[in-house]
Amino acid sequence: MSRPFLIQLAHDSINEVFQAKHFIDKEALLEQYPPLKESIPMTLKIFVNDELHGYYEDVAKKPLIDNIILGAKIAAFEDENSEPLTLSEYLEAEIELTLQTPEGIISHRA
């Protein structure tokens, strides 16, 4: 099953921590997808078994690519309201990303 690109980017960010290696090529992604340079208010939620497990929110202080990569890691491992995400939880997790664009709110969960 394929995931929407931005959701996949968030999953890849968390996966970097579990694999202890960096494989997201930000420069290539920015070249291929210039809108990732824009600052867009967003929220990122991680759900495990339909229960909220992690949360991150930004009011557009950083480029979208940085918010997604950093936000996923913060929601997964540093949310003070949840224990850090385990590998087994990650394998079952869904990520919900909500962007507040000038055209309206865009939200997707996968």
N, C-alpha and C positions, 0 to 999 in steps of 0.2 A: 504494500500500500504506500503510495507516495503522499507526502505532506506538502502543504503550501510552503513556498520558499522561506518566508520569514519564520515560520514555525520550525522548519527544518534547521535554520540557522541557530535558533535557540537550543534545539536538541543537540546540535553539533557542539555548541559551547559547553553544555553540561558534559557531553561525552569526552571533551578534551580533558576535563578534570579526572574522570574515571580512567582514561587511558594514560594520563600523565604525560601527554605530549600535545604540542600545538600543531594543528593542521588546518585551521581556518585561514585562508589567504585574504586578509582584509583588502589589500591593495587591488588584487584581481577582482574582488567583488565590487569594490567602488568603481572600478573602471567599467565593469559590465553593467552595473546597476547604479547610475549616478544619484537617483533619489535617496539612496542610503546615506548620503552626505547631509541630508536635510535634518533639521531638529524638529521632531514631531512629538507632542505629548503622547505618552503610552503607558499602559499597564501590562504586566506579564504575571500570570497566575499559573501555578503548577498544581494539578489535581492528581491524586492517587486514589483509586477506587471512588471517584466522584467527590472526594473530600479535599478541601483546600489544604495544600501542603506547603506552599511558598508563594510569596507575593513581592512584586517590585513595581514601583511607580516612578515616573520622571515627568517633569513638566517642560520638557524640550530644552534642556541645558546642554545636551550632548548630541552628536550626530546619531541618527537612528541605528546605524550599524553598531556603534559602541554601546548604545542603550540595550539593544537586544543581546549582544554577547555578554556584557557585564551584568545586565538585569537577570538573565537566566541563571548565571552562577550565583548571584546574590540570593535570588528566590530559592534556589536549590540547596544552598549550603550555609547561608548567613541570615535567613529570616529569623528574627528573634522569637517569633510565635510558633516555630516548628523546629523539629529536630532536623539535622542535615539529611538530605535525601540519600538513601542507600542505593546500591546498584540494583537490587531486586525491585525496589520501588520505582526507580528510574525506568526500568524495562516495562512497567505497567503505566507510567505517567502520561498524562495529557497536558499540553501547554495551551493556555488561552492567551492570545495577544490581542489587545485593543489599542487601536490608533485613533487619535482625535485629529483628523485631517481637516483642512479648510472646507472640503466638500461634505464632511460629515464623519460620523463614527464608523470605523471598520473593525469588526471583531470576528475572530475565528479561533476554533479550538480543535486540536488534533494531537 
